[in-house]
Amino acid sequence: MVNPIIGITGNFGDKGCELAQGYYLSVVKAGGTPVVIPPHNNKAALLALLDTLDGIVFSGGSDINPLLLGEEPLPQLHDVCPQRDEPELFLVREAFHRQIPMLGICRGIQVMAAALGGKVWQDIYSQYKGQGARSKEQEKCAAPCPLIKHSQDMPRDYASHTVSIKEGSLLQGIFDEKTTLAVNSFHHQAVREAGPHLCVSALSPDGIIEAVESSEHKALLGVQWHPECFILGGNETMMPIFHWLVGEAHTFAQAKHIHDTSIILDSHCDTPMFFTDDSKENITMFGTRSDRVLVNLPKMTEGRLDASIMVAYLPQGERTPEAYKAVTAKTNRLLTQIEEIVQANKDRVGLAETAEDILRLKAQGKKAILRGIENGYAIGKDLSLLEHFKRRGIVYMTLCHNGDNDICDSARGNAEHGGLSAFGREVVEEMNRLGILVDMSHAAESSFYDALELSKVPIVCSHSSARALCDHPRNLTDEQMRALAKRDGVAQTTVYNGFLRKEGQATIVDAVEHLCHAARIMGVEHVGLGTDFDGDGGVPGLADASEIINFTRHLLKRQFSEQDIRLIMGGNFLRVMASAKIPL
């Protein structure tokens, strides 16, 4: 692959855009190809540029306008550059949504923090009062001491003070596990609070935040000093920072290439749970970057996700004729709402039932939505409804949810049938006949093995993780995984917190561990990703559809090959879909 493209934000001076040479020389020496991002406010042009970049450096410069941060200016505020402020805040937010690796330097660390929900000191000499004004991170990481001189008058390629590096941080790994680092210092503003997406990774002796990094296992780093200046004096002490950025940019470029040349599919999301009776509201929620849902067109685009299987989710209810009639009607309504949001955005998305449909849509620059049913409760006791729902376009039906139904026992049920019921055996056979995949997520082990033995085509677990790593009845045992692989099925790792960890907050690292475990047990040809987004799925680092490419990035870091990742991120599930395809 060619050297990754690293954008560097330009400063603004008397002649317009300008850039100190240390920035681009450091990027070149680290193996990147630098391009300058001139300060302007044409958002369409900035977004188009982002699509070409593999990494970004936010450079140093003047103070940030406090009005943009909801504050009035203090007398100690220095020169503000309005040409830079708004476009750079915009670029940070949009690059963050797209998972583009970022390095912020001096002013750049402050822009990153401010754009992502943190706060900035306008002037540390007048505002920062030592222990009494310290943030939570500062209270944890350093003892109080008198304010040191941060705005130096000495040459920029010499260190002027030290910083303490947080144990276990990304920054410590970059600098070979050092706990202190000598840096230069030319600033009077600094990060006050890191915000929800960043955490502190270095402090000066007086407690000023000197470095921040992602708290969500993303490629984000900000430093308050000027590492690019050291190379001008022949000092390579700070080159590890630029090698880190270029390395992350190379991985991101590789991830983009995989996504551009593969079908990337999420096998389970519950977005229709958020649909209302107002079709216009549903259409807007799906077509714009709404925070109400985790899967919509903008987020799929940002995460380079080609296809998502949206399910009509049905909680287990009463098993009466009236309840069956109501739940069937609800299933039809949810499937209709899926069709409505796709039709309203048909210039950007289409309905799909096969791999060929997805490929066709991708060639047209469109996303694909597939349909499924979560809980065979949808058909009650009426086997004929399976053909009805097949004609409505479903690719799979999850046989049960949290509770036994007329088809089978649930992992959270009372072992009513001892596995599949007699009716359930008819259901599996009819699903085989119609070409509807049998999904055994949520099923009891007895139901799983019954379906596996009975089904004439491979079955799937559309959103199930590994019980060996998190002992939950919803997860698959190693024995189940081996049996599933033997029948050429797939297990799609899910990112529901409680299925990844028994205690504490799970992250994308836990999700990757579950997938790696499944791959070791089953083989890489039998695993994939079924996020359960909008059904309480989502963890830091893989919190919505925009972060799907972050999962690919982590797989690359775990040394999966490109071909392996193509299988994991969609190929395996599509293979099983093809094995069951029987068009009506």
N, C-alpha and C positions, 0 to 999 in steps of 0.2 A: 504494500500500500504506500502511496505517496505520503510525504510529511503532512501531518494534520494542520489545518488552517486555524490560526489563532488570531482572533480580532483583538485589537488594543484600542481602547477609547482615547481619542486625541484631546489634548488641551485646547484652549482657545486664547489666542493672543492678538496682537495688533494686525497681523497679516492673515488672521483666520486660524485654521487648524494647524496645530504644531505638536510635536512629540519628541521627548527627550530620547536620545539614542540608546540609553541603557535598556529600555524596555524591549526594543526589537532586537538588539544584539543578544540579549539573554535568551529570548525565544529562539532565535536562529541557532545559537550555540547548543540549546537543548534539543534541537532537531525539529522544530516547528517552522511553519511558514507564516510570518506575521503579515497582517493587513491592518490598516488604520481605519478606525470607525470615527468619522468626523462628527462633531456635534451638530445635530439638526433635529427637528421635531416632526419629520415626515414618518409617521408610524408605519405606514404601508411599506416604505423603503427599508425601515429598520427590521420589520418582520421578514421581509424577503432576504435581507442580509443574514439574519439568524439561521435561516435554513441552509446556508452555505458554510457556517462556522462549526468547528469541532471543539473550540474552547474560546474563552474570553478573558482578557486582562482588563480590569478597571483600574486605570492609572491614577496617580496623585494629582494634586492641583489645589484649587481654591476651596473656600468654605461652602457648605451646602446652605441654601436659603432656608432658614428655619420656618418660614411661612408654609413651605411644602410639607413640613413635619408637624404642623399644628402649633407652632410656637412663635412668639414675638422676638425680634432680634435684641440681643444684649449689646451694651456699648462696646464690649470686647470683641464682637464679631469682626472678622477681617473681610477681605474682598470676596464677593459672591460672583459666580459665573452662571448667570441664568441660561446661557446657551447650552450648558452641560447638564444642569440639574434634572430637569424633567425627562429628557431622553434617556439619561443613564438610569434613573429610577425605573423607567418603563422597561429598559433593556434587561435589568436584573430580574424583574418579575417575569417577563416573558421567557428569558433564558432558564429561569428556575422551573417554569411549567414544562419546558422542553428537555430538562435534565442535562443541559449543556454545562460542561465543567467550567468553573469560574474561579479566578484568583483576583482578589481585591487588594490594592496596595495603597497605603496611607489614606487619602480621600476615598479610595476604592473600597476599603473595608467598611468605612462609614456609610457609603452609598448602599452596599450590600445589606448591612444591618438595618438601615432605615427603610429600604424597599421591602424587607421581609419581616417587618413588624417589630424591629428593635428601636432603640433610642440612641441619640448622639449628644455628647456634651458640646455646647456651642463654644465653650472656652474652659479648659480644665483648670487654668490658673485662678479663675474667679469662681467657678462652680464647684469644683471638686474639693471637698473639705476633709479628705482623709476618711477615717473610720465612720464618721457620722453620715457620709454621703455615699457609702459603698453599696454596690449592688449585691445580690445574693451570691453571684459567682465570685465577686471580689472577697466577700466575707469568708467563703470557703477556701479560697486559693492562696491568700497572702495575708501577712500581718501588716498592720498600719506602719507607715513610716512617712517622714516629711516628703512633700512633693519634690521630685527631682526635676532637672531641666530637660524638657522634651523638645524644645525648639532650639537646636544647636546652631552655632556659628562656624563649626569646623567643616573641613572637606567632607563631601557626602560619601566617599568610598572608604571611610574609617568608622569603626564602631564607637559609640559614645556611652552606652550603658548596657546592662544585661536584662534578659527576661527569663522568667522561670516557666518551664514548659509543663503542662499538665500530664501526669502519668497516664499512659495508655492512649494518648491522643493521636490523631492522624499526624499532627505536626511533629510529635516525638518520633514517630516511625519514619518520617521524611528525613529527620536529622539523626538517624542511627541511634535512637533511644537516649539522646542527650536530655538532661534535665534543665540545663541553662544554656543560653545562647547570647553572644555579644552582637548587638544590633546598632544601627544608626538611628537617628531620631530627629525629625524636622516637622513638628506639628504642634498645634495648640488645641485642636479638636480631637475627640476620640469617641469610641463606642461606649455608650453609657450602659445599655442593656442589649444583650445579644438577640433577644426575641425568641419566638417559638420554634424557628427552624434552624437556629444556630446555637452553638455552645462555645464557651470560652476555652481556649487551649493554651494561652500564655498571658502572663501578667508582668508588668515592670515591678521593681521593688516597692514602689509606692501604691501599687494596686491598680494602676491604669490598665485597661484591657489592651493587650498588644497583639492578640491573634484570636480569631474565631474560626470555626469550621462547622460543617453540617452535623446536626444532631440526628440525622435520618439516613446516614450511610450513603450520602451523595458526594459528588466531587466538587465540594465548595470549600474554599479556604480564603481567609482574609488576614493580612498582616499590617500592622500600623507603621512599621518601618519601611525603608526603601531598599529592597534586596537587589533591584536592578542596577543600583549605583556601584555596587562592589566590583562588578565585572569591568568597569571602566578603568579601574586601577590594577587590573590583572588579578584580582582576588576572586576566586571561585567559591568562596565560603557559602554563598547563598544560591548557588546553582541548583542544589537539590530541590528547591521550591519550583524552579522552572522545569526541571526534569520530571517532577511530579505532575505538573500541569500538562506538559506535552504527552506524557504517558497516559494520563486520563483521557486526553483528547484523542489519542490514537485508539484507545479502547472504545470511546464513544463513536468514532468514525466507523470502526469495525461493526459495532452494534447497529448503526444506521444502515450500513451495507447489507447486513443480514435481514433487517426489516424491509428494506427496499426490494430484496430479491427472494423473499419467502412469503408465505401466508402466515401471519401472526394472529392466533385465535385464542380468545378467552372462552372456555367452555361453559361458564356459568356466571350469570349476573341476574340480580333481582330488581333491576331498575323499574319494571312495571309496578312494583309495590308502591311507588311514589306517584303513580298516575292518579288523576282525579277525574271527576265527571266533566270537567271543563277541558275539552279537546284542545282549545287554543293554548291553554296553560301548559298542557303536556307537550305540545309541539314546540313552544318557546323553550321549555325546560330542556328538551333534547337538542334543539338546534343552536342554543347559545351556551356560553360557559357558565351555567348555573351552578351555584354551590349546593343546591338541594339534592343533586344526584352525583354519583361518582362516575357514571358512564354516560357521556353524551358526545355529540359529534366533535366539538372542539377538543375535549379531553382525549378522545380516540385519536384525533389528528396529532396532538402534541406527543402522545405516547407511541405513535406510529403503530397503532393497533388496527389490523385490517378487518377483523370480524369478531363479533360478540354474540354468544347465544343467550338471548333474553328469555327468561322463563316466566310462565304464568304460575306464580307461587300460590299454593293453597294450603293454609294451615289445616290440620286434621280437626274435623268437627263431628257432629252427630251423624250417625249412619241410619238415617230415616229417609223415606221417599221424598219428603219435602226438602230435606237437607241436600240430597243428591241433585234434585232439580235446581236448587239454588247454586250449588257449587259448579255444576255444568254451565249454567248461565254466566257465572263469574268468569270461568275459564274462557268462554267465547268472548266476553267483553274485554278481557285483558289482551287476548290475541288480536282483537279488532283494534285496540288502542295502539298496539305495536305497529300494526299495519298503517294506522293513521299518521303516526309520527314519521314513519319512513316515507309515505306518500307526500307529506307536506315538505319534506327535505329531499325530494327525489333527485335533485341536481347534485347532491353530495353523498347519497346513501341509497342502497337497494336491499330488497329482501333476497335471501339466499337459502337454498336447501342442500346444495352440493358444493364440493370443492370447485367444480367448473364454474358455478355461479359466482363464487368468491373471486376466482381468477379473472373472470370477465369484468366484474365490478372494479377490481383493482386496476385492471388495464384502462378502465374509464376514469380512474382517479377517484373512485367512490369507496366508501366503507360498506360493509355487509352486516346485516342483522339477520341472525337465524333465530328460530323459535323453538321453545321447549315447554314442557309441563313439569312442574315440580310437585309431585304427589298424585299417584294414581287414583286418589280420592275423586279426581275430576270426572272419572267415568262411573263412579258408584259401582253398580253391579251390571252395567249395560256394556257388554263386549262390543256392540256395534259402534259405540262412540269412538273406539280407536280408529276406525276407518274415517269417521267424520273429522277427527283431529289430524289425521294424516293428510287429508285433503286441505286442511287449513295450514299445512306446511310445517308441522312439528318434526324435528329431527330426533328427539329423544323424549322419553317420559321417565321421570324418577318414580319408582314404584310406590314409595311411601315417604312420609316426612316424620315428624316427632310424634309417633303414636301408631299402633297397629291399625290397619284398615282391612278391607275385604280381600285385598290381594296378597298381603304378606305381613310378617312381623317387622317392626321397626327396631332399630338399635336403642330407642328410648321407649319401647313398648313393654307389653306384658307376656310375650311369647304365646300369643293367642292360638296361632296355627302351627307352631313348631317349624316355621319357615314359610314357604309358599303355601297358600291355601289351594284347594282344588280349582277355585275360580282363578287364582293367581297363575296356576300352570296354564290355563287357557289363555290368560292375558299374555304371557311370555310367548306362547306359540303364535298367537295372532299378531303380536308386535313383530316377530320374525317374518311372518307372511307378508306384512305390510311394509317392512323396511323401516320400522321405528326402532331406534337403539334402545336397549334395556339399560337403564341407569340405576345402579344399586347404591349410590350414596344415600345415607340415612338408614339403610337396611340392617337388620340383625344379621349376624354371621350365618345363622341357619338359612335365612332367606337368600343371602349372597350365594352360598354354596348350591342351594337348590336351583337358582337361576343360572348359575355358571354351568351346571351339569345339563340342564334342560335346553338352554339356548343353542340354536344351530349356528349362530354367528357370534362374534366376540361381543362381550358386554363392556360397559364403561362405568367408572365411578367419577362422575363429572366434577365433583368438588370434595375430595377426601384426602386427608394427610396421614402421617405415619404414627401408629399407636406406640411403636417402639420409642419414639421421641416424646410423645405426649399421650399418656394413658387415658384416652377418652373413648367411649364405646362407638362414637361416630367415626373414629379413625380406623384404618386398615391395619391388621396384624401383618407381620412378615409372611406368615403362611398364606393369608389371603392374597397378598401381593404376588407370591410365587405362583399360586393357582391361577390368578388372573392373567399373568404373563404367559403361562403355559397355554392358555386358550386365546392368546393374541389380543387381550383386552388392554385398556389403558386406565391408569389412576392419575387423576389430575389434582395436583397439590393445591389446597385452598389456603387462603390467608385470613381466616377467621381466628382472632387472637386466642380464644379458648381451645382451639384445636392445634395450636402451635406450641403453647406453653401452658403448664398447669398453674403457674404463678408468675406475676409480673407482666410487664408490657412486652409482647413479641414485636419483632421488627422484621424487615426484609431478610436479614441474616438468618433468622429462624426459618422463614419460608424456604430459603435456599437450602438450608440443612435438611429439611424434610424432603425436598425434591432430590437432593443428593443421596439421601438414604434410600428412597424409593428406587432410584436409578441403580444403586449398588445391588439391591435385592432383585429387581425385575429386569434390569437391562435398560439402557437409554431409549430403546424403541417402544417402551410401554409407559412413559411418564409424560406429564404435561402440566398445564396451569389452568385452574378453574377458580377464579378469585373469590367468588361470592360477593363481589362489590354490590352495594346497595341492599345486601342481606346481612349487614353487620360485618362483612369482610372488609379488609383493609388494615394495614399496619404501617408505621413510619417507614418510609422508603418505597413502599408499594401501597399507597393510600388511595389511589384512584387510577382511572384508565390512562391519565397523562404520565404515570410513572411505570408503565409496562416496560418501556425500554430500559429503565433502571434495573429491572430483573434480568434482562439480557446482559447488561453490563456486568452484573454480579456473576452470572454464569460464565462469562468470558474470564473473569478473574479467578474462577475456580477451575480454569483450564479445560472447560468443555470446548470441543472443536466447533467450528462453524456448522458442520454437517449435523453434529449432535444437537446443536441449538435449533437448527431448522426443524428437526424432528420434535424436540421438546415444545417449542413455541407454536406448534400447529400441525406439523406433518403427521405425527402419530395419531392424533384424534381424527384427522381427515382420512387417514388410511382405514380406520375402523368404520367411519361413516360410509366410505365407499363399499366396504364389505357387506353392509346391511342395505344398500340402496336398492329399492324395488319401486320404481315410479308407478303411480296409478294412472 
